[in-house]
């Protein structure tokens, strides 16, 4: 009998410990979990009065916010008669009754910057007002896509993000980033990761974000990209990278392959970039040994950017990284 009571007591202690952990779970953990779910777009169907957003999935729980009629919100799950929603850009979680929420979209995407934030803008233009700064790896529901932009919902805020730094999580959207049916997932991932460096300035010998570097040169850029996928384990200058790859013809190029440029005077390889499909490359371009400050890079428009393979007339070599 005594042993039975002791066993019951132990079970009660464990149970209360679990309840305490859940109740006292820090807001940061809750926010992270919510912002990395696969959300939907929900729209309030109330006619005149705002929809209550409650602290828990009950009509008797406290109101923590409200949603105006016909207004989108980020839906991340459900509990009984309620949808679990994010009602602020800080990731605060609440509950809205399903009777007054219509799910209008199940598409979603992920912010894929190189550690920085992504601007949420008021319209599909880089000159439009910035509504907020979305952390990298935040998952958001998509309302629509148009001309290189996604219209998304962040909490109760609706705005636009550049498709360059926002990767759709739906199969129909992902197919747009693939240049052919033979392109492997790894090649697509290489291209998408390479694009997260867009706009980083050129720096001769720069190895951003390592050390005090503010930028990248062409070979450090390609090294950073391929190192992430275990395809280049030590740094090599562009000429050594040209010796490292398997030589291919231009007609064999696939996204993720490398394009090397030879000097017109010496004939040596002096530049490298990554092929991303459709006759385009991405690379740290426009700089030389004289570019060792952001001011100089800005003047020369030297940065990681997308260009045509034939942006200049130098002789080219095409190569494939071992393992691709």
PAZAPA-4460 file (N, C-alpha, C; in steps of 0.05 Angstrom, whole numbers, plus 32768, in hexadecimal, padded with zeros to 4 digits):
% residues 324
    n_x    n_y    n_z   ca_x   ca_y   ca_z    c_x    c_y    c_z   seq   type   mol
   8011   7FE8   8000   8000   8000   8000   8011   8019   8000     1      X     A
   8026   8018   8011   8039   802F   8013   8047   8034   7FF8     2      X     A
   804F   801E   7FEC   805D   8020   7FD2   804B   802C   7FBD     3      X     A
   8031   8024   7FBE   801E   802F   7FAA   801A   804D   7FAD     4      X     A
   8019   8056   7FC7   8016   8073   7FCC   802E   8082   7FC3     5      X     A
   8046   8077   7FC8   805F   8084   7FBF   8060   8086   7FA1     6      X     A
   8057   8071   7F93   8057   8071   7F75   8044   8087   7F6B     7      X     A
   802C   8089   7F77   8019   809D   7F6F   8024   80B9   7F74     8      X     A
   8032   80BD   7F8A   803E   80D7   7F91   8053   80DF   7F7C     9      X     A
   8063   80CB   7F74   8078   80D1   7F60   806B   80D9   7F45    10      X     A
   8055   80CC   7F3E   8048   80D2   7F25   803C   80EE   7F25    11      X     A
   8031   80F5   7F3D   8025   8110   7F40   803B   8125   7F3E    12      X     A
   8052   8120   7F4A   8068   8133   7F48   8071   8137   7F2C    13      X     A
   8074   8122   7F1C   807C   8123   7F00   8067   8133   7EF0    14      X     A
   804D   812D   7EF5   8038   813A   7EE6   8038   8158   7EEB    15      X     A
   803A   8160   7F05   803B   817D   7F0B   8054   818A   7F00    16      X     A
   806A   817B   7EFF   8082   8187   7EF3   807E   818D   7ED6    17      X     A
   8071   817B   7EC7   806B   817F   7EAB   8059   8197   7EA7    18      X     A
   8044   8199   7EB8   8031   81AF   7EB5   803F   81CA   7EBB    19      X     A
   8051   81CA   7ECF   8060   81E2   7ED6   8071   81EB   7EBE    20      X     A
   807F   81D7   7EB1   8090   81DD   7E9B   8081   81EA   7E84    21      X     A
   8069   81DF   7E7E   8059   81E9   7E68   804F   8205   7E6E    22      X     A
   8046   8209   7E86   803B   8223   7E8D   8050   8239   7E8D    23      X     A
   8068   8231   7E97   807E   8244   7E9A   8090   8245   7E82    24      X     A
   8088   8239   7E6C   8099   8239   7E54   809E   8256   7E4B    25      X     A
   80B7   825D   7E46   80BD   8279   7E41   80B1   8283   7E27    26      X     A
   80AA   829D   7E26   809E   82A9   7E0E   80B0   82A5   7DF5    27      X     A
   80CA   82A5   7DFA   80DC   82A3   7DE3   80D8   8288   7DD5    28      X     A
   80D6   8272   7DE5   80D2   8258   7DDA   80B7   8256   7DCB    29      X     A
   80A3   8261   7DD7   8088   8261   7DCA   8089   8270   7DB0    30      X     A
   8096   8287   7DB0   8098   8297   7D98   80A7   8288   7D82    31      X     A
   80BD   827B   7D89   80CD   826C   7D75   80BC   8256   7D69    32      X     A
   80AE   8247   7D79   809E   8231   7D6F   8088   823B   7D5D    33      X     A
   807B   8251   7D64   8066   825C   7D54   806F   8267   7D3A    34      X     A
   8086   8275   7D3A   808F   8282   7D22   809C   826E   7D0F    35      X     A
   80A1   8255   7D18   80AD   8241   7D06   8099   822B   7CFF    36      X     A
   807F   822F   7D04   806B   821D   7CFC   8065   8220   7CDE    37      X     A
   8053   8210   7CD3   804A   8213   7CB7   802F   8220   7CB8    38      X     A
   802E   823B   7CB6   8015   824A   7CBB   8003   824C   7CA3    39      X     A
   7FEA   8254   7CA8   7FD7   825A   7C93   7FCE   8277   7C96    40      X     A
   7FC1   8281   7C82   7FB4   829B   7C83   7F97   8298   7C8C    41      X     A
   7F90   82A4   7CA2   7F74   82A5   7CAB   7F69   82C1   7CA9    42      X     A
   7F50   82C3   7CA1   7F44   82DE   7C9E   7F2B   82DF   7CAF    43      X     A
   7F29   82F5   7CBF   7F11   82F9   7CD0   7EF8   82FC   7CBF    44      X     A
   7EE3   82EE   7CC7   7EC9   82F0   7CB7   7EB4   8301   7CC6    45      X     A
   7EBD   830E   7CDC   7EA9   831F   7CEA   7EA1   8336   7CD9    46      X     A
   7E89   8340   7CDC   7E7F   8355   7CCB   7E85   8371   7CD5    47      X     A
   7E81   8376   7CEE   7E84   8392   7CF8   7E96   8393   7D10    48      X     A
   7E94   8381   7D23   7EA4   8382   7D3B   7EBD   8371   7D38    49      X     A
   7ED3   8379   7D46   7EEC   836A   7D46   7EE8   834E   7D52    50      X     A
   7EF8   833B   7D49   7EF8   8320   7D54   7F0B   831F   7D6B    51      X     A
   7F02   8313   7D81   7F13   8311   7D99   7F28   82FB   7D95    52      X     A
   7F40   8302   7D9D   7F56   82EE   7D9E   7F5B   82E9   7DBB    53      X     A
   7F59   82D0   7DC3   7F5A   82C9   7DDF   7F73   82BB   7DE8    54      X     A
   7F78   82BB   7E02   7F90   82B0   7E0D   7F91   8291   7E0B    55      X     A
   7F7A   8284   7E0B   7F79   8267   7E08   7F60   8260   7DF7    56      X     A
   7F5E   8246   7DF1   7F49   823D   7DDF   7F2E   823A   7DEE    57      X     A
   7F24   8251   7DF8   7F0B   8251   7E07   7EFE   826D   7E05    58      X     A
   7EE4   826D   7E03   7ED5   8287   7E02   7ED6   8295   7E1D    59      X     A
   7EDD   8288   7E31   7EDE   8294   7E4C   7EFA   829F   7E53    60      X     A
   7F0E   829A   7E41   7F29   82A3   7E47   7F2B   82C1   7E40    61      X     A
   7F41   82CD   7E4A   7F44   82EA   7E47   7F4A   82F1   7E2A    62      X     A
   7F41   8309   7E22   7F48   8314   7E07   7F64   8320   7E08    63      X     A
   7F75   8318   7DF5   7F91   8322   7DF4   7F95   8335   7DDD    64      X     A
   7F83   8333   7DC9   7F84   8345   7DB2   7F6A   8343   7DA3    65      X     A
   7F68   8350   7D8C   7F50   834E   7D7B   7F58   8350   7D5E    66      X     A
   7F46   8348   7D4D   7F4B   8348   7D30   7F34   8355   7D22    67      X     A
   7F3A   836A   7D13   7F25   8379   7D05   7F17   8368   7CF0    68      X     A
   7EFE   836F   7CE8   7EF0   835F   7CD3   7F00   835E   7CB9    69      X     A
   7EFF   8346   7CAD   7F0B   8342   7C93   7F29   8347   7C93    70      X     A
   7F37   8340   7CA9   7F53   8345   7CAC   7F62   832B   7CAE    71      X     A
   7F79   8328   7CA0   7F89   830F   7CA1   7F98   830C   7CBC    72      X     A
   7F9D   82F4   7CC3   7FAE   82EE   7CDB   7FBC   82D3   7CD6    73      X     A
   7FD2   82CF   7CE4   7FE3   82B7   7CE1   7FD8   82A1   7CF2    74      X     A
   7FCF   828B   7CE5   7FC4   8274   7CF3   7FD9   825E   7CF3    75      X     A
   7FDF   8253   7D0B   7FF4   823F   7D0E   7FEA   8224   7D18    76      X     A
   7FD1   8221   7D1E   7FC7   8208   7D28   7FAA   820A   7D31    77      X     A
   7FA0   81F6   7D3F   7F84   81F7   7D49   7F82   81E8   7D63    78      X     A
   7F6E   81EF   7D72   7F68   81E2   7D8C   7F4A   81E3   7D90    79      X     A
   7F3D   81CC   7D8C   7F20   81CB   7D8F   7F12   81DD   7D7C    80      X     A
   7F02   81F0   7D86   7EF3   8203   7D75   7F03   821C   7D6F    81      X     A
   7F1D   821C   7D75   7F2D   8234   7D71   7F45   822F   7D5F    82      X     A
   7F4C   8245   7D50   7F65   8244   7D42   7F7B   8251   7D54    83      X     A
   7F92   8246   7D53   7FA9   8251   7D61   7FB6   8265   7D4E    84      X     A
   7FB9   827E   7D56   7FC2   8293   7D45   7FDA   82A3   7D51    85      X     A
   7FE9   82B0   7D3F   7FFE   82C3   7D48   7FF2   82DE   7D43    86      X     A
   7FF0   82EF   7D58   7FE3   8308   7D55   7FF6   8321   7D57    87      X     A
   8010   831C   7D57   8023   8332   7D57   803D   832A   7D4A    88      X     A
   804D   833D   7D42   8067   8337   7D35   807B   832E   7D49    89      X     A
   8074   832E   7D63   8086   8323   7D77   8081   8305   7D7B    90      X     A
   806D   82FA   7D6E   8067   82DE   7D6F   8053   82D6   7D85    91      X     A
   8045   82EA   7D90   8031   82E3   7DA5   801B   82D1   7D9B    92      X     A
   8014   82BD   7DAA   8000   82A9   7DA1   7FE6   82AD   7DB0    93      X     A
   7FD0   82AA   7DA1   7FB5   82AC   7DAC   7FA2   8299   7D9E    94      X     A
   7F89   829B   7DA3   7F75   8289   7D98   7F5D   8298   7D8D    95      X     A
   7F54   8291   7D75   7F3D   829E   7D68   7F29   8288   7D61    96      X     A
   7F0F   828E   7D66   7EFA   8279   7D61   7EF8   8273   7D43    97      X     A
   7EF7   8259   7D3D   7EF6   8250   7D21   7EDD   825A   7D12    98      X     A
   7EC8   8260   7D21   7EAF   826A   7D14   7EB3   8284   7D05    99      X     A
   7EC8   8293   7D0D   7ECC   82AE   7D02   7EE6   82B1   7CF3   100      X     A
   7EF3   829A   7CEC   7F0C   829B   7CDD   7F09   8289   7CC5   101      X     A
   7F0F   8294   7CAE   7F0F   8285   7C95   7F2C   8281   7C8C   102      X     A
   7F35   8268   7C87   7F50   8263   7C7E   7F50   8268   7C5F   103      X     A
   7F60   827D   7C58   7F60   8285   7C3B   7F78   827C   7C2C   104      X     A
   7F8D   8273   7C3A   7FA5   8269   7C2C   7FB5   8256   7C3E   105      X     A
   7FBF   8241   7C32   7FD0   822E   7C41   7FED   822E   7C38   106      X     A
   7FF4   8242   7C28   800F   8244   7C1F   8020   8253   7C34   107      X     A
   8039   824C   7C36   804A   8259   7C49   8067   825A   7C3E   108      X     A
   8078   8269   7C4B   8094   826B   7C43   80A6   8272   7C5A   109      X     A
   80C0   8272   7C55   80D4   8276   7C6B   80E7   828D   7C63   110      X     A
   80EC   829F   7C76   8100   82B4   7C71   811C   82A7   7C71   111      X     A
   812B   82AC   7C5B   8145   829F   7C58   815B   82B4   7C53   112      X     A
   815F   82C6   7C66   8175   82D9   7C64   818E   82CC   7C70   113      X     A
   81A5   82D9   7C6C   81BE   82CE   7C77   81C2   82D9   7C93   114      X     A
   81AF   82D3   7CA4   81B1   82DB   7CC0   81A4   82F5   7CC7   115      X     A
   819F   8306   7CB3   8193   8320   7CB8   8174   831E   7CB7   116      X     A
   8167   8336   7CB7   814A   8336   7CB6   8140   833D   7C9A   117      X     A
   8127   8338   7C95   811B   833E   7C7B   8106   8353   7C7F   118      X     A
   8107   8368   7C6E   80F4   837E   7C70   80D8   8375   7C67   119      X     A
   80C4   837B   7C78   80A8   8378   7C70   809F   8394   7C66   120      X     A
   8096   8396   7C4D   8090   83AF   7C41   8072   83B3   7C3B   121      X     A
   806A   83CC   7C38   804E   83D2   7C35   8044   83CB   7C19   122      X     A
   8056   83CA   7C05   804E   83C2   7BEA   8066   83B3   7BDD   123      X     A
   8061   83A8   7BC5   8075   8398   7BB8   808A   83AA   7BAA   124      X     A
   809A   83B8   7BBA   80AE   83CA   7BB0   80C3   83CF   7BC6   125      X     A
   80DC   83D0   7BBE   80F2   83D6   7BD1   80F1   83F3   7BDB   126      X     A
   80E2   8404   7BCE   80E0   841F   7BD7   80C8   8424   7BE9   127      X     A
   80B7   8410   7BED   80A0   8413   7BFE   80A7   8413   7C1C   128      X     A
   8094   841A   7C2C   8098   841D   7C49   809F   8402   7C56   129      X     A
   80B2   8402   7C68   80B9   83E9   7C77   80A7   83E7   7C90   130      X     A
   8098   83D2   7C91   8085   83CD   7CA7   8091   83BF   7CBF   131      X     A
   80A7   83B0   7CBA   80B4   83A1   7CCF   80CB   8392   7CC4   132      X     A
   80DB   8385   7CD6   80F2   8375   7CCE   80EF   8359   7CD8   133      X     A
   80EC   8346   7CC6   80E6   832A   7CCD   8100   831A   7CD1   134      X     A
   8103   830C   7CE7   811B   82FD   7CEC   811E   82E6   7CD7   135      X     A
   8137   82DE   7CD2   813D   82C8   7CC0   8131   82AE   7CCC   136      X     A
   8127   829C   7CBA   811B   8283   7CC0   80FF   8285   7CCB   137      X     A
   80F3   829D   7CCB   80D7   82A0   7CD3   80C5   8294   7CBD   138      X     A
   80B2   8284   7CC4   809F   8279   7CB1   8085   8289   7CB1   139      X     A
   807C   8291   7C99   8065   82A2   7C97   8051   8298   7C82   140      X     A
   8037   829C   7C85   8024   8294   7C71   8024   82A8   7C5A   141      X     A
   801E   829D   7C42   801E   82AD   7C29   8002   82B3   7C20   142      X     A
   7FFC   82CC   7C1A   7FE2   82D3   7C0F   7FE3   82D0   7BF1   143      X     A
   7FF8   82DB   7BE4   7FFB   82DA   7BC7   8018   82DF   7BBF   144      X     A
   801E   82DB   7BA6   8039   82E0   7B9B   8036   82F2   7B82   145      X     A
   8048   8305   7B7F   8047   8317   7B68   8062   8324   7B62   146      X     A
   806C   8320   7B4A   8084   832E   7B40   809B   832E   7B53   147      X     A
   80A3   8317   7B5D   80BA   8316   7B6E   80B5   831C   7B8B   148      X     A
   809B   831E   7B93   8094   8325   7BAE   807F   8311   7BB8   149      X     A
   807F   830D   7BD3   8069   82FE   7BDF   805A   8311   7BF2   150      X     A
   8040   830F   7BF1   802F   831D   7C04   802A   830A   7C1B   151      X     A
   8032   8311   7C34   8032   82FF   7C4A   8024   830B   7C62   152      X     A
   801E   82FA   7C76   8013   8303   7C8F   8027   82FD   7CA5   153      X     A
   802E   8312   7CB5   8040   830F   7CCC   8030   8318   7CE4   154      X     A
   8027   8305   7CF4   8014   830C   7D0A   7FFA   8316   7CFD   155      X     A
   7FF3   832F   7D03   7FDC   833C   7CF6   7FE5   8350   7CE0   156      X     A
   7FFF   8352   7CDC   800A   8365   7CC8   800B   8358   7CAC   157      X     A
   8002   8366   7C98   8002   835C   7C7C   8016   836E   7C6D   158      X     A
   8028   8361   7C5E   803B   8370   7C4F   8049   835F   7C3A   159      X     A
   805E   8369   7C2E   806C   835C   7C18   8089   8356   7C1F   160      X     A
   8093   833F   7C16   80AF   8338   7C1A   80BA   832F   7BFF   161      X     A
   80D3   8335   7BFA   80E0   832D   7BE1   80E4   830F   7BDF   162      X     A
   80DD   8304   7BC8   80E0   82E7   7BC4   80FD   82DE   7BC4   163      X     A
   8110   82F1   7BC1   812C   82EA   7BC2   8134   82DF   7BDD   164      X     A
   8126   82E8   7BF3   812D   82E0   7C0E   8117   82D1   7C1C   165      X     A
   8104   82C7   7C0C   80ED   82B9   7C18   80E7   82A0   7C07   166      X     A
   80EB   8289   7C13   80E8   8270   7C04   80CD   8263   7C0A   167      X     A
   80BD   825F   7BF6   80A2   8253   7BF9   80A5   8236   7C03   168      X     A
   8093   822E   7C15   8093   8213   7C1F   8080   8200   7C12   169      X     A
   8072   8209   7BFC   805F   81F8   7BEE   806C   81ED   7BD5   170      X     A
   8063   81D5   7BCD   8070   81C8   7BB6   806C   81D8   7B9C   171      X     A
   8055   81E5   7B99   8050   81F5   7B81   8062   820C   7B7F   172      X     A
   8068   821A   7B96   807A   8231   7B96   8097   8228   7B92   173      X     A
   809F   8211   7B9F   80BA   8208   7B9D   80C1   8201   7B81   174      X     A
   80AE   81F8   7B71   80B4   81F0   7B56   80BD   8208   7B45   175      X     A
   80B6   8220   7B4D   80BF   8238   7B3F   80DC   823D   7B42   176      X     A
   80E9   8234   7B57   8105   8238   7B5B   8116   8223   7B4D   177      X     A
   810A   820E   7B44   8118   81F9   7B36   811A   8200   7B18   178      X     A
   8132   81FD   7B0D   8135   8204   7AF1   8130   81ED   7ADE   179      X     A
   8130   81D4   7AE8   8129   81BD   7AD8   8122   81A6   7AEA   180      X     A
   8115   8192   7ADE   810C   817B   7AEE   8123   816B   7AF8   181      X     A
   813B   816F   7AEC   8152   815F   7AF4   8162   816D   7B0A   182      X     A
   815A   8185   7B12   8168   8194   7B27   8163   8187   7B42   183      X     A
   8178   817F   7B50   8175   8172   7B6A   816E   8185   7B80   184      X     A
   8162   817B   7B96   815B   818D   7BAD   8174   819B   7BB7   185      X     A
   818B   818D   7BB7   81A4   819A   7BC1   81AB   81B2   7BB0   186      X     A
   81A9   81AF   7B96   81AF   81C6   7B84   819C   81DD   7B89   187      X     A
   8183   81D8   7B8D   8170   81ED   7B93   8177   81FB   7BAD   188      X     A
   817F   81EB   7BC1   8187   81F6   7BDB   81A0   8207   7BD9   189      X     A
   81B3   81FF   7BC8   81CB   820F   7BC4   81C4   822A   7BB8   190      X     A
   81B2   822A   7BA4   81AA   8243   7B97   819C   8255   7BAB   191      X     A
   8189   824A   7BBB   817A   825A   7BCE   818D   8265   7BE3   192      X     A
   819F   8255   7BED   81B2   825F   7C01   81C4   8274   7BF5   193      X     A
   81CD   8270   7BDD   81DE   8284   7BD0   81D1   829F   7BCE   194      X     A
   81B7   829F   7BCA   81A8   82B8   7BC8   81A5   82C7   7BE2   195      X     A
   81A9   82BA   7BF9   81A7   82C7   7C12   81BE   82DC   7C16   196      X     A
   81D2   82DA   7C05   81E9   82ED   7C07   81E5   8305   7BF5   197      X     A
   81D0   8306   7BE6   81CC   831C   7BD3   81CE   8337   7BE2   198      X     A
   81DD   8349   7BD5   81DF   8364   7BE0   81F7   8368   7BF3   199      X     A
   8204   8352   7BFB   821C   8355   7C0C   8233   8360   7BFB   200      X     A
   8240   8374   7C05   8254   8382   7BF5   826D   8372   7BF0   201      X     A
   827A   8378   7BDA   8294   836C   7BD3   82AA   8376   7BE5   202      X     A
   82BC   8364   7BED   82D4   836C   7BFC   82EA   8359   7BF3   203      X     A
   8300   8365   7BEA   8317   8355   7BE1   8321   8345   7BF9   204      X     A
   8321   832A   7BF7   8329   8319   7C0D   8315   8316   7C23   205      X     A
   82FD   8322   7C20   82E9   8322   7C35   82DC   8307   7C38   206      X     A
   82D5   8300   7C51   82CA   82E6   7C56   82B2   82E9   7C69   207      X     A
   82A0   82FC   7C63   8288   8301   7C73   8279   82E7   7C76   208      X     A
   826E   82E1   7C8E   826D   82F2   7CA6   8283   82EB   7CBA   209      X     A
   829A   82E0   7CB1   82AF   82D9   7CC3   82C0   82F2   7CCA   210      X     A
   82CB   82F2   7CE2   82DD   8307   7CEB   82D1   8322   7CE8   211      X     A
   82E2   8335   7CDE   82D9   8351   7CDB   82D1   8357   7CBF   212      X     A
   82CE   8343   7CAE   82C7   8348   7C92   82AB   8354   7C90   213      X     A
   82A8   8368   7C7E   828E   8374   7C78   8283   8368   7C5F   214      X     A
   8294   835A   7C4F   828B   8350   7C35   8299   8337   7C2D   215      X     A
   8296   8330   7C13   82A1   8318   7C08   82AE   831D   7BED   216      X     A
   82C3   830E   7BE6   82CC   830E   7BCA   82C0   82F5   7BBD   217      X     A
   82C5   82F1   7BA3   82B7   82DD   7B94   82BC   82C0   7B9E   218      X     A
   82D5   82BA   7BA5   82DC   829F   7BAD   82D4   8299   7BC9   219      X     A
   82D5   82AD   7BDB   82CB   82A9   7BF6   82AD   82A5   7BF6   220      X     A
   82A0   82B2   7BE3   8282   82AF   7BE1   827B   8293   7BD9   221      X     A
   8287   8289   7BC4   8280   826D   7BBB   8289   8259   7BD1   222      X     A
   829F   825E   7BDE   82A7   824D   7BF4   8293   824C   7C0B   223      X     A
   8289   8264   7C12   8274   8265   7C28   825C   8255   7C20   224      X     A
   8253   8257   7C07   823B   8249   7BFE   823F   822B   7BFF   225      X     A
   8254   8221   7BF2   8258   8204   7BF0   8261   81F7   7C0A   226      X     A
   826E   8207   7C1B   8276   81FC   7C35   825D   81F4   7C45   227      X     A
   8248   8203   7C43   822F   81FD   7C52   8225   81E1   7C4B   228      X     A
   8229   81D8   7C32   821E   81BE   7C2A   8234   81A8   7C2A   229      X     A
   824B   81AE   7C36   8260   819A   7C38   826D   8194   7C1E   230      X     A
   826C   81A6   7C0A   8277   81A2   7BF0   8291   81B0   7BEB   231      X     A
   829A   81C1   7BFE   82B4   81CE   7BFC   82BE   81D3   7C18   232      X     A
   82D0   81C2   7C21   82D7   81C2   7C3D   82EF   81D5   7C44   233      X     A
   82FC   81DF   7C31   8312   81F3   7C36   8311   8208   7C21   234      X     A
   831A   8220   7C28   8319   8237   7C16   832D   8234   7BFF   235      X     A
   8324   823B   7BE7   8335   823B   7BCF   8330   8255   7BBF   236      X     A
   8345   8261   7BB4   8341   8277   7BA3   8333   826D   7B89   237      X     A
   8329   8280   7B79   8319   8278   7B61   8329   8265   7B4F   238      X     A
   8343   826A   7B4B   8353   8259   7B39   8354   823C   7B44   239      X     A
   8357   823A   7B5E   8359   821F   7B6A   833D   8211   7B6A   240      X     A
   8328   8221   7B6D   830D   8216   7B6A   8309   820B   7B4E   241      X     A
   8314   8218   7B3A   8312   820F   7B1E   8320   81F5   7B1A   242      X     A
   8335   81F0   7B29   8344   81D7   7B27   8336   81C1   7B37   243      X     A
   8326   81C9   7B4B   8318   81B6   7B5D   8300   81AA   7B4F   244      X     A
   82F2   81B9   7B3E   82D9   81AF   7B33   82DD   819D   7B1B   245      X     A
   82C8   818F   7B14   82C7   817F   7AFB   82BF   8192   7AE5   246      X     A
   82CE   8193   7ACF   82C8   81A5   7AB9   82AF   819A   7AAA   247      X     A
   829D   81AC   7AA3   8285   81A5   7A94   8282   81BA   7A7D   248      X     A
   8270   81B4   7A6B   826A   81C8   7A56   8254   81DB   7A5F   249      X     A
   8251   81F1   7A50   823C   8204   7A57   8221   81F7   7A55   250      X     A
   821D   81E6   7A42   8203   81D9   7A3F   81FC   81C6   7A55   251      X     A
   8210   81BE   7A65   820C   81AC   7A7B   8207   81BB   7A96   252      X     A
   8208   81D5   7A95   8205   81E4   7AAE   81EA   81DF   7ABB   253      X     A
   81EB   81DB   7AD6   81D3   81D9   7AE6   81D6   81EC   7AFE   254      X     A
   81BF   81F5   7B0A   81C1   8206   7B21   81D3   81F9   7B36   255      X     A
   81E6   8209   7B41   81F9   81FF   7B54   8214   81FA   7B49   256      X     A
   8217   81FA   7B2E   8231   81F7   7B22   8240   8212   7B23   257      X     A
   8259   8212   7B1C   826A   822A   7B1E   8272   8234   7B02   258      X     A
   8274   824E   7AFF   827D   825B   7AE7   8296   826B   7AEE   259      X     A
   82AC   8266   7AE0   82C5   8274   7AE5   82CB   8286   7ACE   260      X     A
   82D8   829D   7AD5   82DF   82B1   7AC1   82FD   82B4   7AC0   261      X     A
   8308   82B5   7AA7   8325   82B8   7AA3   832C   82D5   7A9E   262      X     A
   8344   82DD   7AA8   834E   82F7   7AA2   8355   82FA   7A84   263      X     A
   834D   8310   7A78   8353   8314   7A5B   8371   8317   7A56   264      X     A
   837F   8321   7A6A   839C   8326   7A66   83AD   830D   7A6C   265      X     A
   83A7   8300   7A83   83B8   82E9   7A8B   83AD   82CE   7A83   266      X     A
   8393   82CD   7A7F   8387   82B3   7A79   8381   82A2   7A92   267      X     A
   8388   82AD   7AAA   8384   829E   7AC3   8367   82A2   7ACD   268      X     A
   835D   828F   7ADC   8343   8292   7AE8   8344   82A7   7AFE   269      X     A
   8333   82BB   7AFD   8334   82D1   7B10   8318   82D6   7B1E   270      X     A
   8304   82C8   7B15   82E9   82CD   7B21   82D9   82B3   7B1F   271      X     A
   82C7   82B0   7B33   82B5   8299   7B34   8299   82A2   7B3E   272      X     A
   8285   8295   7B33   8269   829A   7B3B   8259   8280   7B39   273      X     A
   8241   8280   7B45   8230   8268   7B46   821A   826B   7B31   274      X     A
   8217   8256   7B21   8201   8256   7B0E   81E7   8250   7B1C   275      X     A
   81D2   8260   7B16   81B8   825C   7B24   81A1   8255   7B11   276      X     A
   81A8   8251   7AF7   8194   8249   7AE3   818B   8261   7AD2   277      X     A
   817E   825B   7ABC   8174   826F   7AAA   8189   8283   7AA0   278      X     A
   81A2   8279   7A9C   81B7   828A   7A92   81C1   829E   7AA6   279      X     A
   81BC   829A   7AC0   81C5   82AE   7AD4   81D8   82A2   7AE8   280      X     A
   81E9   82B3   7AF3   81FC   82AC   7B08   81F8   82BF   7B20   281      X     A
   8202   82B6   7B37   8202   82C7   7B4F   821F   82C6   7B5A   282      X     A
   8229   82DD   7B60   8245   82DE   7B6A   824C   82F9   7B76   283      X     A
   8262   82FA   7B85   826D   8313   7B8F   827D   8320   7B79   284      X     A
   8271   8334   7B6D   827C   833F   7B54   827F   835D   7B55   285      X     A
   8290   8367   7B43   8294   8384   7B40   82AB   838F   7B4F   286      X     A
   82BA   837E   7B5D   82D0   8388   7B6D   82EB   837C   7B64   287      X     A
   8300   8387   7B70   831C   837E   7B6C   832C   8384   7B85   288      X     A
   8346   8383   7B83   8357   8387   7B9B   8355   83A3   7BA7   289      X     A
   8349   83B6   7B97   8346   83D1   7BA2   832E   83D4   7BB4   290      X     A
   831C   83C0   7BB4   8304   83C3   7BC3   8308   83B7   7BDF   291      X     A
   830D   83C8   7BF2   8312   83BF   7C0E   8302   83D0   7C22   292      X     A
   82ED   83DE   7C18   82DC   83ED   7C2A   82C0   83ED   7C1E   293      X     A
   82AC   83EF   7C30   8290   83F0   7C26   828C   8408   7C14   294      X     A
   8299   841E   7C1A   8295   8437   7C09   829E   8431   7BED   295      X     A
   82B5   8424   7BEA   82BF   841E   7BCF   82AD   840A   7BC1   296      X     A
   82A4   83F6   7BD0   8292   83E2   7BC5   8278   83EF   7BBB   297      X     A
   826D   8402   7BCA   8255   840F   7BC2   8259   841F   7BA8   298      X     A
   8270   842D   7BA7   8275   843D   7B8F   8277   842C   7B76   299      X     A
   8282   8414   7B79   8286   8402   7B62   826E   83EF   7B5E   300      X     A
   825A   83F1   7B70   8243   83DF   7B6F   824D   83C2   7B70   301      X     A
   8261   83BD   7B81   826D   83A3   7B84   8260   8394   7B9B   302      X     A
   8253   837E   7B95   8243   836F   7BA9   823B   8354   7B9E   303      X     A
   822F   8344   7BAF   8224   832B   7BA6   820A   8332   7B97   304      X     A
   8209   8329   7B7D   81F2   8330   7B6C   81EE   831B   7B57   305      X     A
   81D7   831C   7B4A   81D0   830A   7B35   81D5   8318   7B1A   306      X     A
   81E2   8309   7B07   81E8   8314   7AED   81E5   82FE   7AD8   307      X     A
   81E6   8307   7ABF   81E6   82F3   7AA9   8202   82E6   7AA8   308      X     A
   8203   82CD   7AA0   821C   82BF   7A9C   822E   82CF   7A89   309      X     A
   8222   82DC   7A76   8231   82EB   7A62   8232   8309   7A67   310      X     A
   8233   8311   7A82   8234   832D   7A88   824D   833A   7A7E   311      X     A
   8263   832A   7A79   827A   8335   7A6B   8285   8320   7A58   312      X     A
   8299   8327   7A49   82A2   8316   7A33   82BA   8304   7A3A   313      X     A
   82C2   8303   7A53   82D9   82F3   7A5A   82D4   82D5   7A55   314      X     A
   82EA   82C7   7A4F   82E8   82AA   7A4B   82DF   829C   7A65   315      X     A
   82CF   8288   7A62   82C3   827B   7A7A   82CA   825D   7A7A   316      X     A
   82CA   8253   7A93   82CD   8236   7A98   82B5   822E   7AA9   317      X     A
   82AA   8217   7AA4   8292   820D   7AB3   829A   81F4   7AC3   318      X     A
   8291   81F3   7ADC   8299   81DD   7AED   8284   81D3   7B00   319      X     A
   8287   81BB   7B09   8273   81AE   7B1B   8282   81A5   7B34   320      X     A
   8278   81AE   7B4B   8284   81A6   7B65   8282   8188   7B69   321      X     A
   8297   817A   7B71   8295   815E   7B77   8280   8159   7B8C   322      X     A
   826F   8145   7B87   8259   813F   7B99   823E   8149   7B90   323      X     A
   823E   815A   7B7B   8224   8164   7B70   821C   8153   7B58   324      X     A
***
